[in-house]
Amino acid sequence: MKKKSSLPSILCFVLAVVCLLVGVGVIRFGGAGARAFLDRQAVAFIVDAILLVVAGVVFMLMAQGKFTIPAGIAKSKITWAVVAELLILLVCLNIRIDFFSISFQPSTGMLYGSLIDIVNRSAEITIIGMGMTLVIALGGTDLSVGALVAVSGAFALKLLRWDPSSVEYGTPGDYTVYPLIVVIVVPLLVCLLMGAFNGVMIGQLGLQPIIATLILMVSGRGVAQILTNGKQFTTLYSPFRWIGQGSLFFLPTPIIITIVVVALVMLFVRKTAFGTFVESVGINRSAARLSGINAKMVILIVFAITGFLSGISGMIYSSRIMSNDSNNAGLNYETDAILAVVIGGTSMSGGKFSLTGTIIGSLIIRTIVTFVYYFGVAAEATMAFKALIIAVVIVLQSEPVRNAMAKRAQARAQATMSTVKGGAAA
């Protein structure tokens, strides 16, 4: 049996010693600016030293055949999504440690910090991603989710203000024309019906999902513009503001809403047979139909759920800005949601899906955006920077890379078993 090199372990231990010496102040280099940076990042270097020691121990055990990565973990797309997120956070740690600072403001009763902001601002994409995961599991895609975000916001602001040209409601204020329950329920029902329309077009009429949803993608913003007469309504109604800017249990309200939505969707698709129905239809619709599954109804329900979830995201979005913005609300949300699903490990060809992976994918996308803004990267370069990192993540998740890692893990396991058997025989 060929002995594996211990060079990776040695390099990790050497780098760990260097990081530790820099962190405790034994090693100093550069001018005053560099020394000030090293002082600020002292804790980060100590964390790097600890991580490198752990990595060195793992490499050493792997070289001795005492530890192997299970092939299932090495081949899992979720594993590499988690690794990518951790690596991005590690880069942030080494550039500015205050990226991880979290503070509490008694005036708002809410926690603040970049990590809180990442989860908070990913709420809309995470919620839409729950529905998009099911759509992609069916082998389709939904391009209308961004437009439905705009429709939801337009309906909500219309019900809050109704007629801004009137004398009574012409000036924004802390009031609403209709009760808050109506302001919330009506837009959500409208989005649910529009999502169901997509489901009918695809399931009953047999249109391709990309074509059927393209209809609402184009017309949805037009509907939002008609509702508001092409105007941007604003409001100061406090209960509505709470949806996107309030707090509960010391966390921003969108985080709480996201947790509730994700929990309900997971319970629905994993604790009932519906998740299995979706996977069956996505793998082979004809076979699913012959086995007794009503494929058309499954498609209708999935697209209706996606429309409803888009409406929730639209409510959060419009509450954040306390206005409707039919031109920009939900812009590019469909691409971000699809990326979150793909990064999370769900195949575009349909079949098995991972809601947990979608959550991780959404966090990765928002972490990249927060990283770009926080470290002062030019806004014009944001999309290119995000695309570059996402490309790296997707390459890591590609079939050849995952198969190579799985084969290496399997080879190590077999080598370990041979060593154990050889020792026992001796």
N, C-alpha and C positions, 0 to 999 in steps of 0.2 A: 504494500500500500504506500502510495506516495505521501510523504510528509508535507503537511501544509505549512506555508511560510508564516513566521511570527512577526514579520515586518510591520503589518498594520497595527498590531498591539504595541510594538515598540514606539512607532510614530505617535500613537495616541497618548502614551504615557509621557513622552518627551514634550509634546504640545501641552499636556495637562500641567506639567511642572512649570513651563514657561508662562502659561496663563495664570497660574497660582501666584508666581513671583511678581507678575505685573499687577495682579489684583491686590496683593498685600503691600505693594509699594517698594519692593526690593529692586525691581527693574524700572528705570525711567529713561525715556529717550525723547528727542525732539525739543522744540522750543516751548515757550510758555503755553501756547495754545494746545499743543499735543499733550503736555503734562496735565493741563486742566481737563482735557477730554478723558485721559486715563483715570484721573481722580473721580470724575463723574461716573465712569463705567467700571469702577472697581468691583462692584457686586456682580456685574455681567461677566467679568473675566473669571471670577471665582465659580460662578455657575458653569461657565465653559469648561473649567478644569474638572469639575465634578462629572459633567457629561462625558468628557473625554476619558476619564478613568473608567466609567461604566462601559463605554464603547471598547476600551482596551481590554477589559476583563472579558467581555463578550467575545471579541475576536480571539483572545487567547484560548478560551474554552472551545470555540469552534475549531481552532487549529489543532487542539488536542483530541478532538472528536467527542468531547463531553457535552456539547450543546449543539443543537441544530434547530433551524427555523422550520416549523411545520410547513409542508408544501401548500396546505390550504391557505395559510396566512400569507405566504409569499406570493401566491397566485391571486389573492383577493384584490379587487380594485379599491375597496374601501381602505385597505391597509395603506396603499400608496397615496390615497387622498389624505389620510391622517398624517402620514409622513410629510407630505407636501405642506400641509397647514403648519405643522410643528417647525419645519425648516424656515418658513416665511416668518413665523413668530420669533425664531432664534435670530434671524437677520435683524429684525426690529430691535430685539434685546441688545444686540451688539452695536447698533448705531445710536440708539437713545433708550436708556433704561427707563426713563420716565414715561415711555410708551405704555408701560404696564402699571403705572400708578392709578389708583382708584381712590376717589375722595367722596365724602358725603356732605351734602349741603342741606342744613336744617331748614332753610327757607323754602326749598322745594320738596324736601323729604325724599330725595332721590340720590342714587349713586351716580358718579360721573367718572369717566375715564375712557381711554381708547378701546379697551376690551369691551366695556359696556356699550360703547358706540357701535362697535362691530356687530354685536348681536342685535342691538336696537335697529340699526339701519338695514340689516339683512332681513328684517321681518317680512317686508312685502314680497321679496323674491322667495323666501322660504315657504311662505303660505301658498303662493302661486305654484311653487315647485312641487308641493304635495299633489296638486291636481295634474301638473305636467308629467310627473312620474307615471301616473296611471295612464295618461294619454300615450306616452311613449311606450309603455309596456304593452299597449294595444298595437304597436307598430305604426303609430301616427304621430302627429305633432299639432299643436294649437298655436296659430299665429295671432289669434284675436285677443289674447289675455291683456296685452297692453292697452288696446282700445277699450276693453271692458273696465279697466281701471279708470279711464277717462269718463266713461259713461256713469260709473258709480259715483264719482266725485261731482259730476254735473247734476245728477239727480238729487244728491244730498244738498248741495248748495241751492238748487232751485227750490227745494222744500223749506230750506231755512230762510231764504229771502223772498222767494216767489216772484215778486215784481219790483226790481230795484228802481224802476222809473217812477214808482208811485211816491206820493208824499209821505205816507206812513212808513214805508220800508225802503226809502231811498238811501238812507245813511246806514252803514254797517253799525251794529250794536250788539249788546249782550241779550239777544232775543231770538226767538224762532217763530215762524209763522205756523208751522205744524209741530205737534209733539215730537220729542226726540225719538220715540219708538218708531214713529212713521218715517222720520228722516233716515233711520237705520234700516228698517225692514224693507221699505219700498225699493231702494236701489239694489239691495241684495236679491230680492225676488226678480227684479228686471234682469239682472246679470245671470241669475239661474236660468231664466227662460231663454235668454240669448245663448247661453251655453247649451241648453237643450235643443235649440234650433240647430246648432252645429251637429249635435248628436243625431238629429233626424236626417239632416243632409247626408251624413256619412253612413249611418246605420241603415236607414230606410231607403234612401235614394242611391246609395253606393258611390257617392262622390269621394275622391281622394281627400284625405284630411287637410292637406296643404292647400287645396283649392277651396274646400268648403269654409275653412277658417279664414282664408284670405278675404272672403266676402265681408265678414264682420271686421276684419282688421282695417279694411278700407272704409267701410260705412260706419263703423262704431264711433269714430271721432266726429263724423258728420252728424250723427245723432246727438252727440254731446254738444256740438255747436248749435244745433237747432234748439235744443232744450234751453240753452242760455242766450239765445239770439246773438251768438258770436261774442258775447261779453264775458269778462272774468268777474264772477261774483266773489265777494269776500264776506266774512262773518266774524263776529267776536263772541259768539255764543259759548259760554264756559263749558257746559257739559260736552259739547261737541269737541272742544279743544282737548278735553281729557283723553279722548280716544288715541290721539297721536302724540300728545305732549304731556300727559299726566303721569302719575306714578301709582304703583300698588306694590306693597311689600318691598319698598325701597328700590324697586326696579321700574324703568319706563313701561308705561302701559302696553306699547306694541310688543314687548318681550312676553308679557303675560298672555296677551291675545295669541301670540304665536305658539306658546307652550300648550294652551288649551286646544287650538286648532290642530296642531300636530298630534297631540294625544288622541283626540277624537278620530282623526283620519286613520291613525295606526290601529286603534281599537276596531274601527269599522272594517278595514281591509285584512287585518291579521287575526281577529277574534271571530270573524264570520267567514263564510265561504266565498265572499265577494272577491277577495284578493286572488284566490285560486281561479275563479271565473275569469278575471282579467288576464292572468298569465296564460290560461288555456286559450282564450280568444286571440291573444297576441302571438302565441306559438303557431296555432293553426285554427283559423276561424271555422272552416268546414268540419274539421274533426270535433271541435267544441260543440258545434250545432248538432252533429250526429249523436253526441254523447248526452244530449238533453239540455245543454246550456243555451239560453236565449241570448245569442250574441248581439242582436240588435238592441235589446234592452240594456245589456251591459255597456255598450257603446254610448247609449243615450244617458245613462246614469253617470258615467265617467265624465262626459263633456259637460253635463249639468253641474256636477260637483266642481269642475274646473272653473266654470263661469261664476259659480257662487263664491269660490275662494278668491277669484279675481276681484269680485265686488268688495270683499273684506279688505283686500289690499288697497283698493281705491278709496275706501273709507279712511284707512290709516293715512294714506298719502294726502288726501285733501284736508284731513285734520291737522297734519303736520304744518301745512302752509296756510291753513284756515281760508282756503280759496279753492276754486276749480280752475284748472289749467288744461283745457281740452287739447291744446296743441302739444304740451310737454308731459302731461300726466301719463305715467306708464310707458314712456318712450324707451324702447329697447328692452323692456321687461321680458318680452318673449324670448329674446336671444339669451339673456342672462339666466332665465329659468331653464332653458334647454341646456345651457352650459353646466348649470348646477346639477342637473339630472345626469348628464353624461360624465362629468367629473366624479359624481357619486357612484358610478359603476353600472348604471342601467343601460343596457344595449339599445341602440336606436332601431334594431331589427325587431324588437318586441320580445315578450316572454317575461322572464324573471326580472324583478325590480327591487330596488332598495330605497326605502324612504329615509333611513338613517344616512345613507350615502348622499342623498340629495341635500340633507341638512348640512353635512360637512362641505359639500360643493358650494352651497350658498355662502357659508362662512368663509371659504377660501376666496370667493369672488369679492366679498365685502372687505376682507382683510387686505387684499391687494389694493382696492380703492382707498381704504383708510391709510395704508402705508404710503401710497403715492401723495395723498393730500397732506399727511402729517409731516412728511420729510421734504416738502416743498418742491416736488417734481412738477414741472410745468404742466398746466392743465391740458395743453395741446398734445402732450406725450402720454396722457393717461391711458387712452385706448390701446396704443401700441405697447406700452409697458404691461398692461393687463394681458394683452394677447400673447406676449412673449412668455410670461409666467404660466399662463394656462396651457400654452403649447407644450412646455416642459412637463407639466403635470400629466397631460394626456399621453405624451410619449412614454412616461413612466408606467402609465396604466395600459399601454398597448399590449396586445396579445403576445408578440415575440418577447418583449421584456419580461412580462409576468411568467411566461413559460420557461424562459431562461432561468429566472430566479427559482421557480418551482423545481426545475431539474437539478439545480445546484443543491437546493435543500434536500431533495430526495437522494442525491448522490452522497451527501454528507451523512444522511441517516443510514444508508446502506453500508457506508464505510464504518460507521460506529458499530453497527450490528456485527459486521465481520470481525472487528477488533474484539468485541465482547465474546463472540463465539470462539475466536482463536485463543483468547485468554482462558476460557473455560476448558477448551480441549487440552491446552498445555497443563 
